[in-house]
Amino acid sequence: MSLPSSVDVAIIGAGASGLGAAHALEGFGLSVIVLEARDRLGGRAWTVQASPEVTFDVGCGWLHSADKNSFVPIAKQLGFELNKDLPPWRERAYGNAFPQNERDDFIRAMDAFYERLWQAAQKGKDQPASSSLEPGNRWNPMIDAISTYINGCELAEMSTLDWDAYEDSELNWRVRCGYGALIAAYGAPCPVALNCDVTQIDHSGKRVRVETSRGTLTAEKVIVTVPTNLIALEAIRFSPPLPTKVDAAAGLPLGVDDKVMLALEGAEAFPKEANLRGATMRTEMGTYHIRPFGQPCIEGFFGGSFARQLEEAGEGAVAAHSIDEISGFLGNDIRRKLKPLYESRWARDPFARGSYSHALPGHAGDRAVLAAPVDGRLFFAGEATSPTFFTTAHGARDSGERAAKEVLAALGKP
């Protein structure tokens, strides 16, 4: 849509958070615009058709805490089919790369680590999560690898109190047509200006001036929903500066999680929804989902500093490493059956610069600092501002709704 010169509320970012805010402001007689730098809706939620047979969520793919996830009723309302099969993370091991007795020993070690981590959190000291590793335990590198998948970072960069604050009901569902496709459909009715990169938010005057790549507009209220790395690196500048927000965002950096989709020839010979992982005893490792939804493919997942290294190695490096690792697990014959289809590079995405937030040790309180309104005119949302559902799409959506309610209260709307 065209860019208006003046609105009541400008929302920065058309990810789940910005779209949640836009929906929450409907019906109050306000002029609203969502400003999105990309040429699509969804932000870090993005579904692509990787091949005629394979649908791929390049970004978020699981409806975590499905019994509390606000996108579940939205999916039902919009007619999206939900898949409730158990995820393959602990069960459904395939191949002999990670023998069952070794898997059992690893899971015992990991569960003991989580118990120590919980005990440490109860003491209220915001120390690195790595402090709860058992010294010398042979599984420590793999436990660290699991952190890179979950948090996007190694345990040394993860706040113990932030880990403890996350709410997980351990019920994880999927959207058959893609989580990104669901969020894009959710946002379709919203007033969005695409290809509109916001560069500065000037709140020095009576009205807030928002400078964008498509021109300038003014707003009574502004809701900022962009990823923390963009705020911390001042890709969007505030005038006058907001050092407290910049510092809080820096304490909540986006880690990196990347995915790759490989076509699998002769897929019918492989089980559906299986997990493939090796007992590699190192943090630099991938984990693989064989035939998600029964599709003829293998989905690979990488996190933390190793994902960054693969991104820095250039386009195609994630797929190449995946094929090498899978061949090491299952034998070289499978190499000819695998073909790269699509891979993410979220750290290199200029409008994300990472995947989702984690609090650095000592910075668990920064989520509340980042979420706090400024002068009753600037409001902040996004997954990083969620007190318990950070890192998730529904946490982002709910935070947008929360910010919209703060705007309505500031405007005296019932």
C-alpha positions in Angstrom: 0.0 0.0 0.0 1.0 3.6 -0.4 2.7 5.4 2.5 0.4 7.9 4.3 1.9 11.2 5.6 0.3 10.9 9.0 -1.3 8.1 11.1 -2.4 7.6 14.6 -0.2 4.5 15.1 2.8 3.4 13.2 4.0 -0.2 13.8 7.6 -1.0 12.8 7.9 -4.6 11.5 5.4 -7.0 10.0 6.5 -10.1 11.8 4.3 -12.0 14.2 4.6 -9.2 16.8 3.7 -6.3 14.5 0.8 -8.2 13.0 -0.5 -9.1 16.4 -0.4 -5.4 17.3 -2.2 -4.4 14.1 -5.0 -6.9 14.8 -5.4 -5.7 18.4 -5.8 -2.1 17.2 -8.7 -3.0 14.8 -12.1 -1.6 15.6 -11.0 1.5 17.6 -11.3 4.1 14.8 -7.5 4.6 14.6 -5.4 5.0 11.4 -2.7 2.4 11.5 0.2 1.4 9.2 2.7 -1.4 9.6 6.1 -0.6 8.0 8.0 -3.6 6.8 11.5 -3.5 5.3 11.0 -6.8 3.5 8.9 -7.6 0.4 6.8 -10.1 2.4 5.0 -10.6 5.7 6.2 -12.7 8.6 9.7 -11.6 9.4 11.5 -14.6 10.9 8.5 -16.8 10.0 8.9 -17.8 6.4 7.6 -20.8 4.4 8.9 -21.6 0.9 8.0 -24.3 -1.6 11.5 -25.8 -1.7 10.4 -28.2 -4.5 7.0 -29.4 -5.8 7.0 -32.1 -3.2 8.6 -30.3 -0.2 7.3 -27.4 1.9 10.0 -25.8 4.1 9.7 -23.5 7.0 12.9 -21.5 6.6 12.3 -19.8 10.0 10.1 -21.0 12.9 8.4 -24.4 12.3 7.0 -25.6 15.7 4.1 -24.3 17.7 5.8 -24.6 21.0 3.6 -24.9 24.2 0.7 -25.7 21.8 -1.9 -25.8 24.6 -1.0 -22.1 25.4 0.0 -21.0 21.9 -2.2 -18.2 20.6 -1.6 -19.3 17.0 -3.4 -22.6 17.6 -6.9 -21.0 17.6 -5.8 -18.7 14.8 -4.8 -21.7 12.7 -8.1 -23.3 13.3 -10.0 -20.1 12.5 -8.1 -19.7 9.2 -8.5 -23.4 8.3 -4.9 -24.5 8.6 -4.3 -28.1 9.3 -2.3 -28.8 12.5 0.0 -31.8 12.9 0.1 -33.1 16.5 2.7 -35.9 16.0 5.3 -36.1 18.7 8.5 -34.3 17.6 11.5 -36.6 16.8 14.0 -34.9 19.2 14.4 -37.7 21.7 12.7 -40.7 20.1 12.6 -42.2 16.6 16.4 -42.5 16.3 17.5 -43.8 12.9 20.6 -45.7 12.0 23.5 -46.8 14.2 25.4 -43.5 14.4 24.1 -43.0 17.9 23.5 -46.4 19.5 20.6 -46.6 21.9 22.7 -47.3 25.0 24.8 -44.2 24.2 21.6 -42.2 23.6 20.2 -43.3 27.0 23.4 -42.4 28.7 23.4 -39.0 27.0 19.8 -38.3 27.9 20.5 -39.1 31.6 23.5 -36.7 31.6 21.4 -34.0 29.9 18.5 -34.4 32.3 20.9 -34.3 35.3 22.3 -31.0 33.8 18.8 -29.5 33.5 18.2 -30.4 37.2 21.4 -28.7 38.3 20.5 -25.7 36.1 17.1 -25.5 37.7 18.6 -25.7 41.2 21.1 -22.9 40.3 18.2 -20.7 39.1 16.4 -21.1 42.4 19.4 -19.4 44.1 18.7 -16.3 42.1 22.2 -15.8 40.8 22.3 -14.9 37.1 25.3 -16.9 36.1 26.3 -18.6 32.8 24.3 -21.7 32.2 27.6 -23.5 31.5 28.3 -23.3 35.3 25.8 -26.1 35.7 27.8 -28.6 33.5 29.4 -31.4 35.4 33.2 -31.0 35.1 34.7 -33.6 32.9 31.4 -35.2 31.8 32.0 -36.6 28.3 28.6 -35.5 27.1 29.2 -31.8 27.8 30.0 -30.9 24.2 26.7 -32.5 23.0 24.8 -30.8 25.8 26.2 -27.6 24.6 25.1 -28.5 21.0 21.6 -28.9 22.3 21.8 -25.4 23.7 22.7 -24.1 20.3 19.6 -25.7 18.8 17.3 -24.4 21.6 18.9 -21.0 22.4 21.0 -20.2 19.3 24.1 -19.9 21.5 26.4 -22.0 23.6 25.7 -22.3 27.3 28.5 -19.9 28.3 26.4 -17.1 26.7 23.1 -18.1 28.2 21.7 -16.6 31.4 20.6 -19.2 34.0 17.7 -17.0 35.1 16.5 -16.4 31.5 16.6 -20.2 30.9 14.5 -20.7 34.0 12.0 -18.0 33.0 11.0 -19.7 29.7 7.7 -21.4 29.9 7.5 -24.7 28.1 4.5 -27.1 28.3 6.4 -29.5 26.2 3.5 -29.8 23.7 4.8 -29.1 20.2 2.7 -29.1 17.1 3.3 -28.1 13.5 1.4 -26.4 10.7 1.2 -28.8 7.7 1.3 -25.9 5.1 4.0 -24.1 7.1 4.1 -21.8 10.2 5.3 -19.0 8.0 2.4 -19.5 5.7 0.0 -19.3 8.6 1.5 -16.0 9.9 1.4 -14.5 6.4 -2.3 -15.4 6.1 -2.9 -13.9 9.6 -1.3 -10.7 8.5 -3.0 -10.5 5.1 -5.9 -8.2 6.2 -3.5 -5.8 8.0 -2.5 -2.4 6.5 1.1 -3.0 5.6 3.6 -1.0 3.5 6.3 -3.4 2.2 9.8 -2.5 1.1 9.7 0.3 3.7 12.9 0.3 5.7 12.7 2.5 8.8 16.0 4.3 9.5 15.2 6.8 12.2 12.5 7.4 14.8 12.5 11.1 15.9 10.5 11.6 19.1 11.8 15.1 19.8 8.6 16.9 18.6 4.9 16.8 19.5 4.4 14.0 17.0 6.8 11.2 16.2 8.6 11.4 12.9 9.4 8.1 11.2 12.0 8.2 8.5 11.9 5.4 6.0 13.3 4.4 2.6 9.9 5.4 1.1 9.6 8.8 2.7 8.7 10.3 6.1 5.5 10.1 8.1 4.4 11.3 11.5 2.5 9.3 14.1 0.9 9.9 17.5 2.2 6.6 18.8 4.8 4.1 17.5 5.2 0.4 18.2 8.7 -0.9 17.6 8.8 -4.7 17.0 12.2 -5.1 15.2 14.8 -7.7 16.3 17.1 -6.8 19.2 20.2 -6.8 17.0 18.8 -4.0 14.9 18.3 -1.8 18.0 21.6 -2.7 19.6 23.5 -2.0 16.4 21.5 1.2 15.8 20.4 0.1 12.3 17.3 2.1 13.4 18.3 5.3 15.2 16.3 7.1 17.9 16.5 10.8 18.2 17.0 11.8 20.9 19.0 8.6 21.6 17.6 5.9 23.9 20.7 4.4 25.4 18.7 2.3 27.9 16.9 0.6 25.1 20.1 0.1 23.1 21.9 -1.4 26.2 18.9 -3.7 26.9 18.8 -4.9 23.3 22.6 -5.6 23.5 21.9 -7.8 26.5 19.4 -9.8 24.5 21.3 -10.6 21.3 19.9 -12.9 18.6 21.6 -16.2 18.5 21.8 -18.2 15.3 19.9 -21.2 14.2 20.0 -22.3 10.6 18.2 -25.0 8.7 18.8 -26.8 5.4 16.4 -28.8 3.3 17.8 -31.7 1.2 15.8 -33.7 -1.3 16.0 -37.4 -0.6 15.8 -39.8 -3.6 14.2 -43.2 -2.8 12.7 -41.7 0.3 10.2 -44.6 0.7 13.1 -46.7 2.0 13.5 -44.4 5.0 11.1 -44.0 8.0 8.9 -41.0 8.3 9.6 -38.4 11.1 12.9 -40.0 12.1 15.8 -38.4 13.9 19.4 -38.8 12.8 22.3 -37.6 15.0 25.7 -39.0 15.8 27.5 -39.5 19.0 30.1 -37.1 17.8 31.2 -35.8 21.2 31.5 -32.2 19.9 29.4 -29.1 19.8 29.9 -28.5 16.1 27.3 -30.9 14.9 24.0 -31.0 13.1 20.8 -32.8 13.9 18.6 -34.2 11.1 14.9 -34.8 10.7 14.2 -37.5 8.1 11.0 -37.1 6.1 9.1 -34.5 8.0 5.4 -34.8 7.2 6.5 -37.9 5.2 8.0 -35.6 2.5 10.9 -36.9 0.4 13.6 -34.9 2.2 15.9 -34.5 5.2 15.9 -31.3 7.2 19.1 -30.3 8.9 19.5 -28.0 11.9 22.6 -26.1 13.1 23.0 -23.6 15.9 25.4 -21.2 17.7 28.9 -20.4 16.7 29.0 -23.4 14.3 26.0 -22.1 12.4 27.8 -18.7 12.1 30.9 -20.5 10.8 28.9 -22.2 8.1 27.3 -19.0 7.1 30.6 -17.3 6.8 31.9 -20.2 4.6 29.4 -19.0 2.0 26.2 -20.0 0.3 25.9 -23.8 0.0 28.2 -24.5 2.9 25.4 -25.6 5.2 24.1 -28.1 2.6 27.6 -29.4 1.8 28.4 -30.0 5.4 25.0 -31.7 6.0 25.6 -34.1 3.1 29.1 -34.9 4.4 27.8 -35.5 7.9 24.8 -37.6 6.9 27.1 -39.7 4.6 29.4 -40.3 7.5 26.5 -41.6 9.5 24.7 -43.7 6.9 27.5 -44.6 4.4 28.7 -42.9 1.3 26.0 -44.5 -0.9 23.4 -42.0 0.4 25.5 -39.1 -0.9 24.1 -39.5 -4.5 20.5 -39.6 -3.1 20.8 -36.1 -1.5 20.3 -32.8 -3.3 20.4 -29.3 -1.8 17.0 -27.5 -2.0 17.2 -24.5 0.3 19.1 -23.2 3.3 18.7 -20.3 5.7 21.4 -17.8 6.6 19.7 -15.7 9.3 22.8 -14.0 10.7 23.4 -12.6 7.2 19.8 -11.4 6.8 20.0 -7.6 7.1 16.6 -7.3 8.7 17.1 -10.0 11.3 20.9 -10.5 11.9 20.1 -13.6 13.8 17.4 -16.1 14.7 15.9 -15.4 18.2 17.0 -13.8 21.4 18.8 -15.1 24.5 19.7 -13.1 27.6 23.4 -12.9 28.3 24.5 -13.9 31.8 23.5 -11.0 34.1 20.9 -9.7 31.7 17.7 -11.6 32.4 16.1 -8.4 33.6 16.7 -6.7 30.2 13.5 -8.2 28.7 11.3 -6.0 31.0 13.6 -3.0 30.3 13.2 -3.4 26.6 9.4 -3.8 26.8 8.8 -0.7 28.8 7.1 2.3 27.0 8.9 5.6 26.6 7.1 8.9 27.3 3.7 7.3 26.5 4.5 7.5 22.8 7.1 4.8 22.0 6.1 1.2 22.7 8.1 -1.9 22.3 7.2 -5.5 21.4 8.8 -8.6 19.8 9.7 -12.0 21.0 12.6 -10.6 23.1 10.1 -8.6 25.2 8.0 -11.6 26.2 8.6 -12.5 29.8 8.0 -16.2 29.4 7.5 -17.1 25.7 10.6 -15.4 24.2 12.2 -17.0 21.2 8.7 -18.1 19.9 6.3 -16.7 17.3 3.4 -16.8 19.6 5.4 -15.0 22.3 6.1 -12.3 19.6 2.4 -12.1 18.6 1.3 -11.9 22.2 3.8 -9.1 22.9 2.4 -7.1 20.0 -1.1 -7.4 21.4 0.3 -6.3 24.8 1.9 -3.2 23.2 -1.3 -2.4 21.4 -3.2 -2.4 24.6 -0.7 0.0 26.1 -1.2 2.3 23.1 -5.0 2.1 23.6 -4.6 2.9 27.3 -2.4 5.9 26.5 -5.0 7.2 24.0 -7.8 6.8 26.5 -9.5 4.1 24.4 -11.6 1.6 26.4 
